Amino acid sequence: MMIAVALVGCSRGPRHAGDRDGRDAPAVTTPAALQDAGVEGRPLTRREEALLRPWFRDAIDYADVRVVDAPFSSLQPDGAYMTPRGRMYAPGDLYRADFGDPDAGIAMQAVFIHEMTHVWQYQSGKDLIAEAMLTYLEHHGDYERSYAYQLDPSRDLLDYGVEQQASIIEDYFLIRTHELGPGRLEDGPADPAVRDAQYQAVLAAFLADPGYARTINAAELARRHADVDDHTPPHAPTCAETPAEHARVHACGWRMGRLDPAAP
């Protein structure tokens, strides 16, 4: 099936962790027809799972994850990862036989954490392709703008966009694991202690139980997002859905029908 969407879960190959000015911008393409490459890929290694478990615990089905040494489609930009449907597409030089190997480097592991956040989102019920299309429209075609974020202790991780969520977890990984500065935080506090307290507030529910994303119902998620001015793009029906069908299945990009088939 061919779908017109913006690329999702797409980020450039490793940048210098904490070096915001020197990093490459996330790769972007205009909406276009995408088609799953249909490549099986490899399962996660033991070291990759060990790298991920302190963050995602049992909220990811690690046995179901695949890392593919191929592009998601012919339109995947060179030097860009994509993780739209629970698989990480890492073609060519981006691929590693084991991202958990210390020799892979901090920057590569940070990218891996970012991409696996998209797996967590997908397995928690996030419709990443629909969300990417909305994000693309929201930012008027400049998908790169979707990665940066500002910390607001009154907001939960799920109140941010999908790329912001992945960036927040990636940056907190750099801070907590390697004592490096965040790469995509904008207007953060100068005092690292204050900054870290803000991360902990935003990530409180995630750090307590990453599986909490599966427990959020459609009404609660819609209420949350109604209060967030910078994350309310038009939510138009897609494909052959009627407006009623779309409203029932999608709420701020979350596939509620997938998690609760009996939902009215």
N, C-alpha and C positions, 0 to 999 in steps of 0.2 A: 504494500500500500504506500502510495506517495503522498506526503504531507508537506504543505508549505509552512516552514517554521524558521525561526532564527536558531542558530546553533546554541546548544545548552551544555553546561558542564565543560566549557571550553576554556582552557587556559594555556598560556605559553609554557614551554619547557623551562627548566629550573632557572630561577633568578637568584641573586645573592640575598639570602635571608636577612631581613632587617634593613636592606639597602634600598629604600623606596625610590630614590631618584635614579638609581642605576638599573632598575628592573625593566624588563620588557613589558610592554602593555599586553593584556590578554588579547588573544587572537579573536577577530570578529569577522563575520561574513554577513551579507544581506540575506533575508529570507529566501530560501530556495528549496527545491525538492530534495529530500533526504531519504536514503534507503539503507536499512541495516545491512552491513556487509555480510552477515550470515556466517561469520567466522566464529568457531567455538571458543578459542582462546584457552588460556591455562588457568587452573585454580590458584588461589593464594598460597604462598609458601608459609611455612610455620613461622618464620621470622616476620613476615608481613602481618600475619594474624596477631602475633605478639606485639607488634607496633600499634595495631589498631585497638586491641581489646581494652587497654586502660582508658580509652576515650569513648568507644561505642559499646563496650561490654557485650551483652547479648542482644542488643538492638539491631545488629546486622546478622543475617544468615550468611556466615563466612563461606560455607560450602557452596553457596549459590553464586558467589562473585566470580567473575572472570576478568582476566587481563589479556587484552587482544593486541597482538603485534600486527595491527592493520588499521586503516582508517575506518571510521564509522560510515563514511560515504566519500565519494570522489571530491566532494566540496569541503572536506575537512582541511583547514589551512595547514601549511607546512609549519612544523614546530609547535603544534597545538594539540593538547589532549582533549578528549571528549568522553563524557560519562553520562549518557542520557537515559539508559534503561537498565541500570544495575551492572553494566559492563564498562570497563575502562579501556578506551581505544587509544593505544600508545604506539603509533607507527614509527618504523625506522629507528632513528637515533634516540627517540623518546622512550623506547621500550627498555626495560630491565628484566632480567631473569628473576631478580629478587630485590624489590624496593626496600625490603627490610634489612638487607646487607649493609652494615655500617659503611662499607666502601662506596655505597651509592651516594652518600653525602647528605648533609642537612637539607640543602635546598631541594634536592630530589625527593626526600622523605616528606618535606613540607607540602610539596605539590601532591604527593600521594595521599596525604591526609585530606587535602582539599578535595581531591577527586573522590575519595571514599566517603566524604560528607555527602556527595551527590548520590552515592549508593544508599547511604542511610536515609536520605530524603525519599528516594524512590521506594525503598522497602517499607518506609513508614506511610506511604500513600501519596507522595507528591507526584503530580503530573508534570514532570520536568519539561517536556516538549511544549505543552500548553503554557507553562509559566515562562519559558524562554520567549515565546511569541509575545506575550503580554509585556515582558520586560523590554523587548526590542521596541515595541510601540510606545511604551512609557517614556523611554529615553530617546525617542525620535530617531531610531536607527543606530545610536551610539551605544552599543552593548557594553563597551568598556566601562562606562559610567556605573554599571550595576555592581561592580566589585567593591568600591570604596564604601565606607560606613562610618558613622559616628556612634559612640557609645552613649546610651541613655539608660541609666540604672532602673528606670521605671518600665523599660521594655523587656520582653522575653526574647530569646533567640528566634522563636517562630514568628515574631512580629517583623522580622527583617526579610528581605528578598532572598531567593535561593543562593545567589552568588555571594551576597553579604554574609549569609549563614556560614558558607564554606570558608570565606575569608576570615571571619571571626574565629572559627575553630582552628584554622591554619595558623593564624597569628598567635593565638593563645598557646598552641603547641610550641611555637618558637620561643615564646616567653617562658613557659613553665619547664620545657624540656632542655632548652639550650641557652636560656637567659639572653635571648636576642630581642631586638626591638620589633614591633609589629610592622608589617609592610604596607597595609592598606587602610590603617586607621587614620581618619582625618580629624584635626582639631582635638587631639587627645590631650589629657592633662600632662603637664611637664613632670610632675612627681610620679615616678613609677608605682609607688604604693597606692596612690589615688587611682591611677590607671588600672592597676591590677584589681582593685576593689570593684571598679566599674565592670570589668570583664566578669568577675565572679557573680555580680548581680545579674547581668544579662544571661549568663550561662548557668545560673543557679539550678533551674529545673533539669537542664541537660546533664550537668555534672552529678546531680543526685540520682537521676535515672534516665539515660538516653532513650529508653523506650517510651517516655511520656508522650512523644509526638503521636504515637498510635492511639492514645486515649483522648485526644482532642476531638470533640464532635464538630459537625459542620456549623452549628449555630454559634458555638463559642468562638470558633476561628473567624467566622464572618464578623462577629462583634468586635474582636480584636482589631481586625484589619480595617474596619470602618473608622477606627480612631486614629489610623496612621495615614496622614495626608500624603506622604511620599510613596505610598504603596497601594494606590487605589486606581490602577488603570482600567479602562473599559474592559469588561469581562464578556466579550461577545461569544455566542455559540460558535462551535467549529464543526467541520465535516457535515454529517447529516443530522446532527442533534437538533431537536426543537429547543426553544428557549426553556421550556419546562424541564426537559430531560437534562439540559446543561446545568440548570440551577440545582437539580437534585444530585447530580454526580459530582459537580465541581464547586468547591467553595474556596476562593483565593488560591486556586491551583491544586487543591488536595482532592485526591480521588476517593471520596467518601464511599462511593458505591463499591469500590474494590475491597475496602475494609469491613463494610457492613452491607452485604448483599440484600439484607432484609429491610434496609432503610426505606421509608416511604418516599 
